[in-house]
Amino acid sequence: MSTTDAPKKSRETDDVPVPATLRKSLKNRHIQLIALGGAIGTGLFYGSSESITLAGPSILLAYLVGGLAIFAIVRALSEMSVEDPKAGAFSYYATRYWSKRAGFISGWNYWFNYILVSMVELSVVGSFVNYWFPAIPTWVSAAVFLVIICAANLLGVSKFGEFEFWFAIIKIVAVIAMIIGGLAVIIFVLPTASGVRASFANWFTVGNGFFPNGLMGQNSDGSWTGLLMALVVVMFSFGGTELIGITAGETEDPKTTIPRATNDIIWRILVFYIGALGVIMAVVPWNTIDGKSSPFVQIFDSVGIHAAAGILNFVCLTAVMSVYNSGLYANSRMLYSLAKQGNAPAYLGKLNSRGVPVAGVLTSAVITAIAVVVVFVWPEFAFNYLMSIATIAGIINWTMIMLTEMKFRKVVAAGGAPEDSELAGLSGQEALDAIHFKLPFAKVTPWVVLAFLALVVVLMCFSTSYRIAVIAGVIWLAILFAAYQLTQAKK
């Protein structure tokens, strides 16, 4: 039966044949966990070691400041998503409220960013599998998980939401278990492997206190350290939180669900990042966290629970699958949106009877598979150069969101709100006051966030590992501008 012949039944599930359109099948519980899962990944479980080494206990302030910046970015995106819930989110908004060029750059930048992130996640999945099955080649693990996640995305958006819901649950349980376990060690004064009594006082008494490396300073080897340098690592650990905007076009009740999930982001950052790392540094002296193993493993090892390494390995395996699952979903919807804008081949804008942009899913999966092959064949090139682009692409994406939000408000004030929005027919301050989910202090907040992101880019120039990302970012933007001009010239 063709999609045009299918009876028009309820769209509550992806299994009912209806005319090809995106399904609003994501429920509140899906969005809540997708938003949270996007902020919790291997960056917390393993990457936090690097940030702790740079700033010591003051890393808690870095996560607080970075968390506030991310909260403002997601609030800006959600302001637009609630009024105009569309697939492609910021790419669509950049096209609608700014220019076609802005939509092209925003969309393809985000798509390529997630291709590279997915590439890295799939390339390391084999190392987690080898923990239990060392004889399985890493490329086999990558291929199997790519097929599994691709198949899950082809089943429909509600299935994607269900997968992501349970992936997030596993990560949440792991973090909460660590926090409770750490608090038990502190409260009951249990002995630790380091011999240092577990206490929150350790933030101030171990290794030169709360600010051991100050705001910023140089080590004897010339490398920079301190609280400001840690901001660079912290910001990239928050990558993925903007996924909540991508889901708006397929959310059951965006006017209720999106604001609730967005507002919950800030306390989740407080609990899962600041709370977890605060407990870790109370139990394990921060200057003994060297990155050779996860701080989460160290906290359990320190009290003799050695099974923690295996448990965390499982958690990280699900975290990797979660990132790729979200990445493939986001990329397929971004290609769909770009095609509808005229910024991508038309075949990417077609949906099947389940409301899935199959061509977008398969195209993204194939390109990711090629990228994974590049990692296995030329690992040094892939991680040094391709990941540099992925690193700066996140900053570009957040910058575009804030600039687009300002453009959105200008259009709304001029009476150009979407026709199906409650703002339709309104203009001036009346229209701005009627925005359902406003960005707080909207006249100032975008400029503060943009200044903060600019500071992060400047700080990246002080780090040898991130400096190349800044150079790559300039080249990458030039490529995107040139690509847009080339596509327009052909048309």
TAQUIRA-V857738 format. One record per pair of residues at least 4 apart in sequence whose ideal C-beta (glycine too) atoms are under 6 Angstrom apart, sorted by the first residue. I is the first residue (numbers start at 1). J is the second residue. Records with the same first field share a line. If there is no record, write none. Layout:
I: J  J
//
This chain:
1: 5  6
3: 19  20  353
6: 17  18
8: 18
9: 16
11: 18  23
14: 23  25  156  158  354
17: 353
20: 351
21: 355
22: 87  249  250  355
23: 157  355
24: 250  252
25: 157  158
26: 30  31  161  247  250  251
27: 252
28: 257
30: 34  161  165
31: 247  251  257  261
32: 261
33: 37  165  168
34: 164
35: 244  261
36: 168  268
37: 164  168  322
38: 240  241  243
39: 241
40: 44  171  272
41: 319  323
42: 46  316  319
43: 47  237
44: 48
45: 294  296  316
46: 294
47: 237
48: 277  295
49: 289  291  295
50: 233
51: 59  230  233  234
52: 59  286  289
54: 225  229  230
55: 59  62  227  230
56: 212  286
57: 203  210  281  286
58: 210  211  227
59: 230
60: 274  278
62: 66  227  230  231  234
63: 67  234  273  274
66: 234  235
67: 269
69: 449  452
70: 238  241
71: 265  266
72: 445  449
73: 398  401
74: 78  241  262  265
75: 262  439
76: 401  402  405  439
77: 242  245  401
78: 258  262  437
79: 437  439
80: 84  93  408
81: 85  245  248  258
82: 254  255  258  436  437
83: 421
84: 418
85: 248  249  254
86: 92  249
87: 249  333  336  337
88: 92  334  337
89: 245  246
90: 94  106  401
91: 103  106  107  337
92: 96  337
93: 97  404
94: 98  102  103  106  404
95: 100  103  341
97: 407  408  411
98: 102  404  407
101: 484
102: 106
103: 107  341
104: 343  484
105: 109  480
106: 400
107: 334  338
109: 393  396
110: 334  397
111: 331  334
113: 390  393
114: 118  327  330  331
115: 367  368  371
116: 386  390
117: 327  390
118: 324  327  368
119: 368  371  372
121: 320  323  324
122: 142  146  372
123: 372  375
125: 141  142  145  320
126: 130  138  141  142
128: 313  316  317
129: 133  136  141
130: 134
131: 313
136: 140  141
139: 376
142: 372
149: 324  325  328
150: 365
152: 159  163
153: 160  328  329  361
154: 356  361
155: 159
156: 354  356
157: 250
160: 329
163: 325
164: 325
167: 318  322
170: 318
171: 319
174: 315
175: 272  276
178: 296
179: 275  276  279
182: 279  283  299
183: 187
184: 188
185: 190  198  283  303
186: 198  282
190: 303
192: 198  302
193: 302
194: 285
196: 285
198: 282  283
200: 282
201: 205
202: 206  282
203: 210
204: 209  210
206: 285
207: 212  287
208: 212
213: 217  225  226
214: 226
215: 226  227  228
216: 226  228
217: 226
218: 224
219: 223  225
224: 229  462
225: 229
228: 459
230: 234
232: 456  459  460  466
235: 456
239: 394
243: 326  330
244: 261
246: 330  333
247: 251
248: 254  258
251: 257
253: 257
254: 258
259: 437
264: 268
268: 272
269: 273
270: 274
271: 275
272: 276
274: 278
280: 284  295  299
281: 286
283: 299
284: 298  299  302
289: 295
293: 297
294: 312
296: 312
297: 301  308  309  312
300: 305  308
308: 312
321: 325
323: 327
328: 364
331: 364
332: 357  360  361  364
335: 344  348  360
336: 349  357  360
338: 343  344
339: 344  346  348  349
340: 349
344: 348
347: 359
348: 359  360
350: 359
351: 355  357
352: 356  358
359: 363
374: 378  382
375: 379  382
378: 382
380: 384
381: 385
382: 386
383: 387
388: 468  469  472
389: 393  472  476
391: 469
392: 469  472  473
395: 453
398: 453
399: 453
400: 404
402: 446  449  450
405: 446
406: 446
411: 416
412: 417  423  431
413: 428  431  432
415: 427
417: 421  423  424
419: 424
423: 431  434
426: 430  431  434
427: 431
429: 433
439: 445
441: 445
460: 466  469  470
461: 467  470
468: 472
472: 476
//
